[in-house]
Amino acid sequence: MKPRIFTTAFSSVYPLLVQKAERKGRTKSEVDAVICWLTGYDDSGLQAQIVKNINYETFFSEAPQINPNTAKISGVICGHLVEKIEDPLMQKIRWLDKLVDELAKGKPMEKVLRS
């Protein structure tokens, strides 16, 4: 059975990601930049996916191109090492969580985006 997060609407998680960052003084545009960096969506593509109310699985399967620097994303999120997560979709979801966490913790954008 699939984890529930796979079938959760991305549009319902997106505001939570933005709120998490905004509570720590970051902006919605920074969250959008992180999501676009990871997935290859541009701003209009990201907004279109939010409006379509698609689930997380579809959001990532339709992503134009997962960033080739994702191998540089490491560390623990929800008690799991992101680099050791075996399910490819769960790993992408956790990468996004990790990037937004780093943003909320005040890391500079260059470091969050692995530049």
C-alpha positions in Angstrom: 0.0 0.0 0.0 1.2 3.5 -0.9 2.1 5.9 1.8 -0.7 8.5 2.2 1.6 11.4 1.3 1.9 10.1 -2.2 -1.8 10.6 -2.8 -2.0 13.9 -0.8 -2.8 16.9 -3.0 0.4 19.0 -3.5 -1.9 22.1 -3.2 -2.7 21.1 0.4 1.0 20.7 1.4 2.3 23.8 -0.4 0.8 26.3 2.0 2.3 24.4 4.9 5.8 24.6 3.3 5.3 28.4 2.8 4.0 28.9 6.4 7.0 27.0 7.8 9.4 29.3 6.0 7.5 32.5 6.6 7.3 31.8 10.4 11.1 32.0 10.3 11.3 35.2 8.3 11.7 33.6 4.8 9.4 34.3 1.9 7.0 32.5 -0.4 9.2 33.4 -3.4 12.1 31.7 -1.7 10.1 28.6 -1.2 9.0 28.7 -4.8 12.7 29.1 -5.9 13.6 26.0 -3.9 10.7 24.0 -5.4 11.6 25.2 -8.9 15.3 24.4 -8.3 14.4 20.8 -7.2 11.8 20.0 -9.9 12.6 22.1 -12.9 9.2 23.8 -12.9 9.2 27.5 -13.7 7.0 29.8 -11.7 4.0 29.5 -14.0 4.4 25.7 -14.2 4.5 25.5 -10.4 1.4 27.6 -10.1 -0.4 25.6 -12.7 0.3 22.4 -10.8 -1.0 23.9 -7.6 -4.2 25.0 -9.4 -4.7 21.6 -10.9 -4.8 20.1 -7.4 -2.7 17.1 -8.4 -1.2 14.7 -5.8 2.4 14.6 -4.8 3.1 11.5 -7.0 1.8 13.3 -10.1 3.6 16.5 -9.1 7.0 14.8 -9.1 6.2 12.5 -12.1 5.3 15.6 -14.2 8.3 17.6 -13.0 10.3 18.9 -16.0 13.7 17.8 -14.6 14.8 16.8 -11.1 17.9 18.9 -10.4 21.2 16.9 -11.0 22.6 18.3 -7.8 20.2 16.4 -5.6 23.0 14.0 -4.7 24.3 16.9 -2.6 21.2 16.9 -0.4 22.1 15.0 2.8 21.1 14.9 6.4 18.1 13.7 8.5 14.5 14.6 7.9 11.7 13.0 9.9 14.3 10.6 11.4 15.5 9.3 8.1 18.8 10.0 6.2 17.6 11.5 3.0 20.4 9.9 1.0 19.5 6.4 2.2 15.7 6.5 1.4 15.1 3.7 -1.1 11.7 4.7 -2.6 12.5 7.3 -5.3 9.2 9.3 -4.8 9.6 9.3 -1.0 13.2 10.5 -1.5 12.0 13.4 -3.7 9.4 14.4 -1.1 12.0 14.3 1.7 14.4 16.3 -0.4 11.8 19.0 -0.7 11.2 18.8 3.1 14.9 19.0 3.8 15.4 22.1 1.5 12.5 24.0 3.1 13.8 23.0 6.6 17.2 24.5 5.7 15.6 27.6 4.3 13.5 28.0 7.5 16.6 27.5 9.6 18.2 30.5 8.0 20.7 29.0 5.6 21.6 31.3 2.8 19.9 30.5 -0.5 23.2 29.6 -2.2 23.7 26.8 0.3 20.1 25.6 0.2 20.3 25.4 -3.6 23.7 23.7 -3.5 25.5 26.3 -5.6 
